[in-house]
Amino acid sequence: MPSIFVTGPVRSGKSRFAEALARERGGDVLYVATARADPDDAEWSARIAHHVERRPAHWRTIETARADVAPLAAVVRDAPVELTLIVDSLGTWLGDRMSGLIDARADFDQRDVAALETETNEVVDALLAARAYAIVVGEEVGWGIVPAYPSGRAFRDVLGRAQQRLAAGSLAAYLIVSGFAIDLHAHGRPITGAP
């Protein structure tokens, strides 16, 4: 079943829009939370708590940043057809995976970027081939300045390529800006060629 892709800048309403789509569809929802909790960061903890409080109590949640949880691609592949998945968010997942690589190696380099790209492509492939109804939240990070450091540029580039694939292969793709949703398939024109 093709996925629904929802993207936009920070605080645009992406998560609320994805949640509204899931509510409209009805049925069982699995909220795939990709953020890693940090008890030493009160502001980050408050952001996570805000997301948790907004979800209906009957929705199940799985946190993919936990060591005892299957990788994101496996969670998506294993989700049954009757389920609605909300993956929130692809950029947060990628940032967590990248942090793990940086923590493991002091010299983050092109081998790490290639490994990250491979894992990200596996996630995108799983999302585009999901049996469940997958609603994927992403972030538009390339609208600002070019990052001054290689890992920042790698994050932006890997995420950008992944999101191009998701937007092109999804049943619907929405850009959320200032609380308004724009249907990219209805009002946009896809660019041909590889991202």
MDAnalysis code that builds the backbone (N, CA, C; Angstrom):
import MDAnalysis as mda
import numpy as np

u = mda.Universe.empty(585, n_residues=195, atom_resindex=np.repeat(np.arange(195), 3), trajectory=True)
u.add_TopologyAttr("name", ["N", "CA", "C"] * 195)
u.add_TopologyAttr("resid", np.arange(1, 196))
u.add_TopologyAttr("resname", ["MET", "PRO", "SER", "ILE", "PHE", "VAL", "THR", "GLY", "PRO", "VAL", "ARG", "SER", "GLY", "LYS", "SER", "ARG", "PHE", "ALA", "GLU", "ALA", "LEU", "ALA", "ARG", "GLU", "ARG", "GLY", "GLY", "ASP", "VAL", "LEU", "TYR", "VAL", "ALA", "THR", "ALA", "ARG", "ALA", "ASP", "PRO", "ASP", "ASP", "ALA", "GLU", "TRP", "SER", "ALA", "ARG", "ILE", "ALA", "HIS", "HIS", "VAL", "GLU", "ARG", "ARG", "PRO", "ALA", "HIS", "TRP", "ARG", "THR", "ILE", "GLU", "THR", "ALA", "ARG", "ALA", "ASP", "VAL", "ALA", "PRO", "LEU", "ALA", "ALA", "VAL", "VAL", "ARG", "ASP", "ALA", "PRO", "VAL", "GLU", "LEU", "THR", "LEU", "ILE", "VAL", "ASP", "SER", "LEU", "GLY", "THR", "TRP", "LEU", "GLY", "ASP", "ARG", "MET", "SER", "GLY", "LEU", "ILE", "ASP", "ALA", "ARG", "ALA", "ASP", "PHE", "ASP", "GLN", "ARG", "ASP", "VAL", "ALA", "ALA", "LEU", "GLU", "THR", "GLU", "THR", "ASN", "GLU", "VAL", "VAL", "ASP", "ALA", "LEU", "LEU", "ALA", "ALA", "ARG", "ALA", "TYR", "ALA", "ILE", "VAL", "VAL", "GLY", "GLU", "GLU", "VAL", "GLY", "TRP", "GLY", "ILE", "VAL", "PRO", "ALA", "TYR", "PRO", "SER", "GLY", "ARG", "ALA", "PHE", "ARG", "ASP", "VAL", "LEU", "GLY", "ARG", "ALA", "GLN", "GLN", "ARG", "LEU", "ALA", "ALA", "GLY", "SER", "LEU", "ALA", "ALA", "TYR", "LEU", "ILE", "VAL", "SER", "GLY", "PHE", "ALA", "ILE", "ASP", "LEU", "HIS", "ALA", "HIS", "GLY", "ARG", "PRO", "ILE", "THR", "GLY", "ALA", "PRO"])
u.atoms.positions = np.array([
    [0.860, -1.184, 0.000],
    [0.000, 0.000, 0.000],
    [0.896, 1.234, 0.000],
    [0.722, 2.149, -0.952],
    [1.579, 3.329, -0.989],
    [1.424, 4.184, 0.269],
    [2.496, 4.869, 0.607],
    [2.500, 5.706, 1.805],
    [1.983, 7.108, 1.509],
    [1.745, 7.838, 2.582],
    [1.415, 9.262, 2.516],
    [2.613, 9.991, 3.097],
    [3.123, 10.981, 2.401],
    [4.292, 11.712, 2.851],
    [3.892, 13.133, 3.231],
    [4.325, 13.557, 4.420],
    [4.001, 14.887, 4.946],
    [5.315, 15.565, 5.315],
    [5.602, 16.713, 4.722],
    [6.862, 17.393, 4.987],
    [6.644, 18.883, 5.188],
    [7.658, 19.539, 5.673],
    [7.581, 20.974, 5.883],
    [8.624, 21.417, 6.894],
    [8.665, 22.705, 7.181],
    [9.632, 23.221, 8.144],
    [9.193, 22.965, 9.589],
    [10.055, 23.335, 10.506],
    [9.803, 23.188, 11.940],
    [8.566, 23.984, 12.347],
    [7.766, 23.385, 13.236],
    [6.571, 24.032, 13.803],
    [5.557, 24.470, 12.747],
    [5.491, 23.717, 11.664],
    [4.541, 24.050, 10.604],
    [3.195, 23.368, 10.788],
    [3.151, 22.292, 11.605],
    [1.921, 21.543, 11.803],
    [1.962, 20.166, 11.159],
    [3.153, 19.695, 10.789],
    [3.293, 18.406, 10.103],
    [2.716, 17.248, 10.913],
    [3.123, 17.160, 12.168],
    [2.667, 16.041, 13.003],
    [1.162, 16.100, 13.224],
    [0.640, 17.277, 13.491],
    [-0.809, 17.416, 13.690],
    [-1.572, 16.985, 12.437],
    [-1.042, 17.343, 11.259],
    [-1.690, 16.963, 10.002],
    [-1.652, 15.448, 9.824],
    [-0.504, 14.827, 10.098],
    [-0.378, 13.371, 9.981],
    [-1.339, 12.675, 10.935],
    [-1.430, 13.192, 12.154],
    [-2.344, 12.617, 13.141],
    [-3.800, 12.756, 12.692],
    [-4.133, 13.890, 12.084],
    [-5.503, 14.093, 11.583],
    [-5.822, 13.091, 10.468],
    [-4.853, 12.825, 9.593],
    [-5.066, 11.830, 8.533],
    [-5.341, 10.457, 9.135],
    [-4.599, 10.102, 10.172],
    [-4.802, 8.799, 10.831],
    [-6.167, 8.725, 11.506],
    [-6.576, 9.822, 12.153],
    [-7.902, 9.848, 12.793],
    [-8.999, 9.683, 11.760],
    [-8.856, 10.375, 10.621],
    [-9.864, 10.277, 9.554],
    [-9.970, 8.854, 9.023],
    [-8.850, 8.172, 8.935],
    [-8.860, 6.800, 8.424],
    [-9.502, 5.849, 9.415],
    [-9.301, 6.096, 10.704],
    [-9.872, 5.228, 11.734],
    [-9.083, 3.940, 11.866],
    [-9.540, 3.068, 12.743],
    [-8.872, 1.787, 12.952],
    [-7.665, 1.901, 13.867],
    [-6.896, 0.818, 13.909],
    [-5.735, 0.746, 14.786],
    [-4.585, 1.581, 14.235],
    [-3.938, 2.324, 15.133],
    [-2.813, 3.179, 14.762],
    [-1.607, 2.795, 15.611],
    [-0.461, 2.673, 14.931],
    [0.825, 2.502, 15.608],
    [1.649, 3.739, 15.328],
    [1.955, 4.473, 16.394],
    [2.746, 5.697, 16.274],
    [4.207, 5.301, 16.423],
    [4.978, 5.456, 15.366],
    [6.389, 5.101, 15.369],
    [7.174, 6.374, 15.687],
    [7.534, 6.498, 16.967],
    [8.256, 7.676, 17.447],
    [9.749, 7.433, 17.272],
    [10.432, 8.354, 16.611],
    [11.843, 8.141, 16.279],
    [12.801, 8.942, 17.159],
    [12.270, 9.771, 18.040],
    [13.128, 10.615, 18.884],
    [13.746, 9.808, 20.018],
    [14.974, 10.119, 20.341],
    [15.652, 9.507, 21.482],
    [15.463, 10.417, 22.686],
    [14.920, 9.869, 23.753],
    [14.729, 10.641, 24.984],
    [16.082, 10.991, 25.588],
    [16.173, 12.173, 26.145],
    [17.393, 12.626, 26.820],
    [16.976, 13.266, 28.137],
    [17.109, 12.538, 29.247],
    [16.655, 13.069, 30.539],
    [17.413, 14.317, 30.979],
    [18.556, 14.593, 30.363],
    [19.334, 15.782, 30.721],
    [18.914, 17.022, 29.926],
    [17.974, 16.864, 29.005],
    [17.535, 17.979, 28.157],
    [16.049, 18.230, 28.422],
    [15.767, 19.163, 29.306],
    [14.385, 19.430, 29.721],
    [13.525, 19.923, 28.558],
    [14.076, 20.757, 27.710],
    [13.307, 21.300, 26.592],
    [12.943, 20.188, 25.611],
    [13.889, 19.291, 25.325],
    [13.621, 18.160, 24.417],
    [12.573, 17.236, 25.034],
    [12.690, 16.974, 26.318],
    [11.719, 16.134, 27.019],
    [10.327, 16.747, 26.959],
    [10.234, 18.063, 27.069],
    [8.940, 18.744, 26.986],
    [8.339, 18.606, 25.588],
    [9.178, 18.682, 24.551],
    [8.694, 18.506, 23.178],
    [8.106, 17.101, 22.992],
    [8.847, 16.107, 23.477],
    [8.373, 14.736, 23.353],
    [7.065, 14.558, 24.123],
    [7.008, 15.096, 25.340],
    [5.794, 14.979, 26.160],
    [4.595, 15.621, 25.464],
    [4.803, 16.750, 24.801],
    [3.725, 17.427, 24.078],
    [3.163, 16.519, 22.982],
    [4.046, 15.844, 22.253],
    [3.600, 14.914, 21.209],
    [2.820, 13.755, 21.825],
    [3.313, 13.211, 22.920],
    [2.658, 12.074, 23.570],
    [1.266, 12.462, 24.063],
    [1.144, 13.623, 24.695],
    [-0.136, 14.083, 25.249],
    [-1.188, 14.297, 24.172],
    [-0.763, 14.648, 22.983],
    [-1.697, 14.950, 21.905],
    [-2.290, 13.688, 21.274],
    [-1.615, 12.564, 21.412],
    [-2.082, 11.314, 20.789],
    [-3.250, 10.713, 21.556],
    [-4.206, 10.123, 20.844],
    [-5.274, 9.396, 21.529],
    [-4.699, 8.254, 22.359],
    [-5.301, 7.996, 23.496],
    [-4.794, 6.978, 24.432],
    [-4.805, 5.575, 23.836],
    [-5.715, 5.301, 22.889],
    [-5.806, 3.947, 22.329],
    [-4.777, 3.680, 21.228],
    [-4.045, 4.704, 20.769],
    [-2.985, 4.477, 19.803],
    [-1.799, 3.834, 20.510],
    [-1.220, 2.838, 19.877],
    [0.004, 2.245, 20.417],
    [1.208, 3.049, 19.924],
    [2.281, 3.021, 20.694],
    [3.509, 3.727, 20.334],
    [4.687, 2.773, 20.419],
    [5.588, 2.896, 19.469],
    [6.860, 2.187, 19.506],
    [7.956, 3.225, 19.297],
    [9.007, 3.140, 20.079],
    [10.114, 4.098, 20.017],
    [11.311, 3.419, 19.372],
    [11.620, 3.782, 18.135],
    [12.659, 3.082, 17.381],
    [14.078, 3.429, 17.826],
    [14.258, 4.471, 18.630],
    [15.598, 4.819, 19.104],
    [16.035, 3.943, 20.277],
    [15.120, 3.153, 20.820],
    [15.455, 2.264, 21.943],
    [16.217, 1.046, 21.431],
    [17.178, 0.592, 22.207],
    [18.023, -0.541, 21.813],
    [17.240, -1.847, 21.708],
    [16.137, -1.972, 22.439],
    [15.382, -3.227, 22.452],
    [14.266, -3.276, 21.405],
    [14.274, -2.330, 20.476],
    [13.244, -2.258, 19.442],
    [13.878, -2.564, 18.085],
    [13.122, -3.229, 17.227],
    [13.613, -3.569, 15.884],
    [13.933, -2.297, 15.100],
    [14.826, -2.399, 14.125],
    [15.116, -1.240, 13.272],
    [13.849, -0.749, 12.547],
    [13.853, 0.521, 12.183],
    [12.675, 1.139, 11.566],
    [12.206, 0.370, 10.336],
    [13.115, -0.040, 9.457],
    [12.703, -0.763, 8.245],
    [11.958, -2.048, 8.604],
    [12.405, -2.753, 9.643],
    [11.744, -3.989, 10.059],
    [10.373, -3.710, 10.661],
    [10.257, -2.650, 11.442],
    [8.965, -2.274, 12.025],
    [7.954, -2.028, 10.906],
    [8.378, -1.311, 9.880],
    [7.486, -1.006, 8.750],
    [7.135, -2.275, 7.988],
    [8.137, -3.106, 7.691],
    [7.889, -4.345, 6.922],
    [6.954, -5.294, 7.659],
    [7.063, -5.330, 8.992],
    [6.277, -6.285, 9.782],
    [4.868, -5.792, 10.117],
    [4.559, -4.550, 9.834],
    [3.238, -4.007, 10.182],
    [2.159, -4.629, 9.299],
    [1.072, -5.114, 9.914],
    [0.008, -5.771, 9.138],
    [-0.814, -4.772, 8.319],
    [-1.494, -5.298, 7.336],
    [-2.208, -4.489, 6.352],
    [-3.294, -3.623, 6.982],
    [-3.926, -4.077, 8.049],
    [-5.043, -3.309, 8.627],
    [-4.583, -2.134, 9.486],
    [-3.292, -2.014, 9.720],
    [-2.750, -1.009, 10.623],
    [-2.444, 0.303, 9.902],
    [-2.612, 1.418, 10.601],
    [-2.108, 2.710, 10.142],
    [-0.849, 3.012, 10.938],
    [0.235, 3.276, 10.234],
    [1.496, 3.669, 10.862],
    [1.677, 5.170, 10.706],
    [2.087, 5.828, 11.765],
    [2.574, 7.205, 11.643],
    [4.053, 7.154, 12.014],
    [4.918, 7.468, 11.078],
    [6.356, 7.531, 11.340],
    [6.699, 9.002, 11.523],
    [7.050, 9.363, 12.756],
    [7.289, 10.775, 13.078],
    [8.599, 10.893, 13.864],
    [9.652, 11.235, 13.216],
    [9.797, 11.676, 11.855],
    [11.053, 11.089, 11.228],
    [11.115, 11.170, 9.906],
    [12.242, 10.622, 9.174],
    [13.535, 11.366, 9.506],
    [13.477, 12.674, 9.595],
    [14.678, 13.454, 9.912],
    [15.192, 13.185, 11.313],
    [14.287, 13.007, 12.270],
    [14.705, 12.690, 13.636],
    [15.336, 11.305, 13.678],
    [14.758, 10.345, 12.956],
    [15.351, 9.012, 12.864],
    [16.760, 9.095, 12.272],
    [16.893, 9.826, 11.166],
    [18.191, 9.946, 10.505],
    [19.212, 10.622, 11.416],
    [18.791, 11.663, 12.113],
    [19.693, 12.337, 13.044],
    [20.164, 11.411, 14.154],
    [19.268, 10.567, 14.656],
    [19.650, 9.616, 15.695],
    [20.628, 8.582, 15.158],
    [20.367, 8.067, 13.968],
    [21.273, 7.090, 13.357],
    [22.631, 7.723, 13.103],
    [22.633, 8.957, 12.649],
    [23.891, 9.656, 12.372],
    [24.662, 9.907, 13.667],
    [23.958, 10.286, 14.723],
    [24.622, 10.501, 16.020],
    [25.302, 9.229, 16.496],
    [24.651, 8.095, 16.272],
    [25.249, 6.820, 16.649],
    [26.537, 6.556, 15.904],
    [26.557, 6.872, 14.618],
    [27.786, 6.689, 13.830],
    [28.882, 7.640, 14.291],
    [28.522, 8.876, 14.553],
    [29.512, 9.865, 14.992],
    [30.070, 9.478, 16.355],
    [29.192, 8.991, 17.248],
    [29.662, 8.573, 18.569],
    [30.591, 7.366, 18.484],
    [30.324, 6.486, 17.511],
    [31.118, 5.264, 17.386],
    [32.487, 5.515, 16.762],
    [32.588, 6.558, 15.951],
    [33.845, 6.835, 15.250],
    [34.164, 8.315, 15.325],
    [35.347, 8.611, 15.726],
    [35.749, 10.018, 15.831],
    [35.929, 10.650, 14.454],
    [36.211, 9.836, 13.448],
    [36.483, 10.369, 12.112],
    [35.356, 10.038, 11.135],
    [34.165, 10.606, 11.384],
    [32.999, 10.428, 10.498],
    [33.419, 10.807, 9.081],
    [33.261, 9.866, 8.143],
    [33.743, 10.124, 6.785],
    [32.773, 9.558, 5.748],
    [33.226, 9.491, 4.492],
    [32.367, 9.056, 3.382],
    [31.886, 7.622, 3.541],
    [32.649, 6.766, 4.216],
    [32.166, 5.403, 4.466],
    [30.919, 5.443, 5.343],
    [30.940, 6.336, 6.326],
    [29.775, 6.476, 7.207],
    [28.582, 7.049, 6.450],
    [28.858, 8.012, 5.578],
    [27.774, 8.592, 4.769],
    [27.162, 7.505, 3.881],
    [28.007, 6.667, 3.277],
    [27.506, 5.589, 2.419],
    [26.663, 4.600, 3.225],
    [27.107, 4.257, 4.430],
    [26.331, 3.342, 5.277],
    [24.993, 3.959, 5.655],
    [25.006, 5.243, 5.969],
    [23.782, 5.957, 6.320],
    [22.819, 6.005, 5.136],
    [23.355, 6.260, 3.960],
    [22.531, 6.300, 2.738],
    [21.910, 4.932, 2.472],
    [22.683, 3.869, 2.646],
    [22.171, 2.518, 2.443],
    [21.029, 2.208, 3.403],
    [21.231, 2.507, 4.686],
    [20.188, 2.239, 5.682],
    [18.951, 3.087, 5.413],
    [19.147, 4.332, 5.035],
    [18.012, 5.214, 4.733],
    [17.237, 4.698, 3.530],
    [17.947, 4.222, 2.501],
    [17.261, 3.660, 1.336],
    [16.464, 2.419, 1.701],
    [16.968, 1.608, 2.639],
    [16.212, 0.444, 3.106],
    [14.906, 0.873, 3.778],
    [14.970, 1.948, 4.553],
    [13.761, 2.461, 5.206],
    [12.774, 2.978, 4.162],
    [13.263, 3.746, 3.189],
    [12.378, 4.274, 2.142],
    [11.763, 3.128, 1.347],
    [12.575, 2.129, 0.990],
    [12.041, 0.967, 0.263],
    [10.930, 0.298, 1.067],
    [11.160, 0.116, 2.367],
    [10.149, -0.514, 3.230],
    [8.879, 0.325, 3.280],
    [9.023, 1.632, 3.395],
    [7.853, 2.513, 3.454],
    [7.052, 2.471, 2.156],
    [7.747, 2.463, 1.033],
    [7.047, 2.455, -0.252],
    [6.410, 1.100, -0.574],
    [6.885, 0.046, 0.106],
    [6.323, -1.291, -0.119],
    [5.497, -1.776, 1.070],
    [5.219, -0.903, 2.023],
    [4.528, -1.303, 3.257],
    [3.156, -1.900, 2.966],
    [2.821, -2.932, 3.734],
    [1.461, -3.490, 3.678],
    [0.509, -2.588, 4.447],
    [1.001, -1.995, 5.527],
    [0.199, -1.079, 6.340],
    [0.059, 0.259, 5.615],
    [-0.886, 1.040, 6.081],
    [-1.095, 2.400, 5.576],
    [-0.125, 3.296, 6.336],
    [0.956, 3.703, 5.681],
    [2.023, 4.445, 6.349],
    [1.922, 5.941, 6.062],
    [1.891, 6.720, 7.117],
    [1.920, 8.176, 7.016],
    [3.288, 8.595, 7.565],
    [4.112, 9.178, 6.719],
    [5.500, 9.479, 7.063],
    [5.681, 10.981, 7.157],
    [6.208, 11.436, 8.302],
    [6.507, 12.849, 8.502],
    [7.996, 13.061, 8.218],
    [8.297, 14.076, 7.434],
    [9.684, 14.436, 7.129],
    [9.918, 15.896, 7.432],
    [11.136, 16.337, 7.208],
    [11.497, 17.738, 7.466],
    [12.185, 18.336, 6.250],
    [11.869, 19.565, 5.967],
    [12.571, 20.289, 4.913],
    [13.709, 21.076, 5.562],
    [14.922, 20.536, 5.454],
    [16.071, 21.156, 6.113],
    [16.974, 21.915, 5.140],
    [16.716, 21.804, 3.863],
    [17.598, 22.412, 2.881],
    [17.241, 23.829, 2.474],
    [16.307, 24.475, 3.153],
    [15.895, 25.820, 2.776],
    [16.777, 26.897, 3.381],
    [17.625, 26.508, 4.302],
    [18.501, 27.471, 4.970],
    [19.877, 27.483, 4.342],
    [20.837, 27.902, 5.134],
    [22.211, 27.992, 4.649],
    [22.824, 26.595, 4.513],
    [23.873, 26.496, 3.721],
    [24.617, 25.249, 3.593],
    [25.408, 25.060, 4.885],
    [25.262, 23.915, 5.558],
    [25.998, 23.708, 6.812],
    [27.503, 23.841, 6.611],
    [28.175, 24.350, 7.614],
    [29.613, 24.596, 7.533],
    [30.441, 23.351, 7.804],
    [29.803, 22.258, 8.203],
    [30.560, 21.061, 8.570],
    [30.047, 19.868, 7.746],
    [30.943, 18.913, 7.432],
    [30.571, 17.791, 6.542],
    [29.399, 16.953, 7.044],
    [29.310, 16.683, 8.339],
    [28.208, 15.845, 8.822],
    [26.864, 16.538, 8.625],
    [26.821, 17.857, 8.779],
    [25.590, 18.602, 8.542],
    [25.169, 18.548, 7.088],
    [26.141, 18.664, 6.195],
    [25.831, 18.563, 4.766],
    [25.381, 17.147, 4.410],
    [26.024, 16.142, 4.999],
    [25.632, 14.751, 4.731],
    [24.198, 14.499, 5.186],
    [23.843, 14.980, 6.393],
    [22.482, 14.817, 6.896],
    [21.479, 15.432, 5.927],
    [21.717, 16.655, 5.550],
    [20.805, 17.366, 4.652],
    [20.673, 16.649, 3.314],
    [21.788, 16.172, 2.765],
    [21.765, 15.527, 1.451],
    [21.077, 14.168, 1.488],
    [21.391, 13.340, 2.487],
    [20.773, 12.011, 2.587],
    [19.272, 12.160, 2.809],
    [18.873, 13.058, 3.704],
    [17.449, 13.273, 3.957],
    [16.747, 13.805, 2.716],
    [17.360, 14.750, 2.034],
    [16.752, 15.316, 0.837],
    [16.504, 14.288, -0.253],
    [17.490, 13.429, -0.492],
    [17.318, 12.385, -1.509],
    [16.226, 11.393, -1.108],
    [16.220, 11.007, 0.174],
    [15.208, 10.058, 0.655],
    [13.804, 10.638, 0.501],
    [13.653, 11.895, 0.854],
    [12.331, 12.514, 0.793],
    [11.865, 12.730, -0.640],
    [12.786, 12.955, -1.561],
    [12.377, 13.023, -2.967],
    [11.779, 11.697, -3.412],
    [12.421, 10.593, -3.025],
    [11.906, 9.269, -3.373],
    [10.541, 9.023, -2.736],
    [10.411, 9.397, -1.458],
    [9.129, 9.200, -0.771],
    [8.023, 10.023, -1.418],
    [8.302, 11.269, -1.695],
    [7.275, 12.134, -2.291],
    [6.845, 11.610, -3.654],
    [7.807, 11.171, -4.461],
    [7.487, 10.680, -5.804],
    [6.726, 9.354, -5.758],
    [7.067, 8.478, -4.810],
    [6.473, 7.155, -4.767],
    [5.244, 7.017, -3.901],
    [4.890, 8.059, -3.192],
    [3.752, 8.002, -2.274],
    [2.431, 8.220, -3.000],
    [1.390, 7.713, -2.369],
    [0.036, 7.921, -2.879],
    [-0.298, 9.410, -2.878],
    [0.159, 10.111, -1.829],
    [-0.046, 11.556, -1.712],
    [1.153, 12.145, -0.980],
    [1.466, 13.388, -1.290],
    [2.555, 14.091, -0.627],
    [2.070, 15.508, -0.324],
    [2.287, 15.929, 0.920],
    [1.807, 17.239, 1.356],
    [2.966, 18.066, 1.907],
    [2.996, 19.315, 1.536],
    [3.911, 20.288, 2.115],
    [3.099, 21.125, 3.095],
    [3.528, 21.137, 4.357],
    [2.832, 21.901, 5.379],
    [3.640, 23.165, 5.651],
    [2.995, 24.322, 5.499],
    [3.647, 25.612, 5.735],
    [2.690, 26.470, 6.552],
    [3.144, 26.931, 7.713],
    [2.353, 27.826, 8.574],
    [0.946, 27.296, 8.837],
    [0.841, 25.971, 9.025],
    [-0.448, 25.381, 9.349],
    [-1.348, 25.098, 8.159],
    [-0.840, 25.266, 6.933],
    [-1.613, 24.977, 5.731],
    [-0.963, 23.841, 4.963],
    [-1.787, 22.909, 4.455],
    [-1.303, 21.769, 3.689],
    [-1.469, 22.035, 2.199],
    [-0.398, 21.816, 1.466],
    [-0.418, 21.941, 0.010],
    [-0.214, 20.551, -0.574],
    [-1.125, 20.104, -1.407],
    [-1.048, 18.796, -2.046],
    [-0.038, 18.874, -3.188],
    [1.134, 18.277, -2.992],
    [2.208, 18.381, -3.982],
    [1.901, 17.619, -5.258],
    [1.190, 16.508, -5.160],
    [0.868, 15.759, -6.371],
    [-0.147, 16.514, -7.234],
    [-1.054, 17.235, -6.604],
    [-2.064, 17.973, -7.355],
    [-1.523, 19.289, -7.913],
    [-0.603, 19.914, -7.174],
    [-0.163, 21.263, -7.567],
    [1.299, 21.329, -7.960],
    [2.014, 20.222, -7.866],
    [3.436, 20.221, -8.197],
    [3.713, 19.446, -9.466],
    [4.933, 19.536, -9.894],
    [5.386, 18.809, -11.080],
    [6.663, 18.071, -10.702],
    [6.661, 16.728, -10.790],
    [7.860, 15.990, -10.377],
    [9.030, 16.258, -11.332],
    [10.207, 16.246, -10.769],
    [11.429, 16.403, -11.539],
    [11.893, 15.009, -11.927],
    [12.201, 14.785, -13.172],
    [12.648, 13.467, -13.604],
    [14.138, 13.296, -13.360],
    [14.571, 12.059, -13.329],
    [15.976, 11.746, -13.082],
    [16.210, 11.396, -11.636],
    [17.354, 10.865, -11.353],
    [17.693, 10.431, -9.999],
    [17.899, 11.621, -9.082],
    [17.459, 11.467, -7.806],
    [17.669, 12.557, -6.845],
    [19.134, 12.727, -6.478],
])
